[in-house]
């Protein structure tokens, strides 16, 4: 993985809507999860509103205000509910 990109993994409905399971995403510097989700929505408008999506960075669930760094692995998935 390049130090100027992140590896993005898409799961479940997100993968179906993007028609991609994994991709490398150029990233020149740190960015908040919320700002990155806004960029994701620009690339994949069918995911709107992306603020509902959950992120995991390097296999740890994170909040939208968490920082994503070049070289990170970012997983994107729908919120999960149980009954």
N, C-alpha and C positions, 0 to 999 in steps of 0.2 A: 504494500500500500504506500502510495506516495505521500510525502509530508504536505502536499498541497491539495489533497483530496480527502473525502470521507467515503467509506464503504457503506452504502445504504441497503438495508434489507426491508422488504415489504412483506407483510403477512396478511392472510385471509382476504377480506373484502378489499383492503387497500391494494394487494397484489392483483386482484381481479380487475379493479378499476384502472390501474396503471398498466396492466398487462406486462408487468416486469416484477421479478422476484428479487433482483439484486442489481445494483448499478454503482458505478464510481461517480461521485459528484465533486466537481472542482470546488475547493474552498481555500481561499487565500489567507484567511486569518480566523480568529475566534468569532463565533456568532451565537446569539442566544437561541435556544430551542424555538421560542415564539417567532423570532425573525426568520429562522430557517424554515419553519412551517409555512410562513407567508410566501417564501420563495417556492416551496413545494407546491403551494396552491397555484402560483403563477405557471409553473411547469405542467401541472396536472389539475386543471380547473374542475374536473369531474370529482375531485376529492373534497371540494368546498362543502362546508366550512372546515378547514384543517385544524382550527383551534380545538376541536373535539377529539382529535387524534392523540394517542399516547406515544411517548418516545422512550426508548432505552438506549443509553450510550454506554458502549463497552460492556454490555450485558447487565446494566443496572438501570432500573426504572428511574427517570428523572422528571423534574418539574419543567414547565415551559421556560422558566427564567434561568435554567441551567445552561452552562456554556458548552458548545460543541467546538472542538479543536480539530484542525487538520490532522489526519491520521486516525481519527476516531471511527468506530463502527457504530452506526445509528440504525436502530430498528424502529419501524413505524407500524402501528397497529391500531385497530379500533378499540374503544373502551369495552371492557368485558363486564357483563352483569351475570349474576347468579341467582338462583331461586331456591 
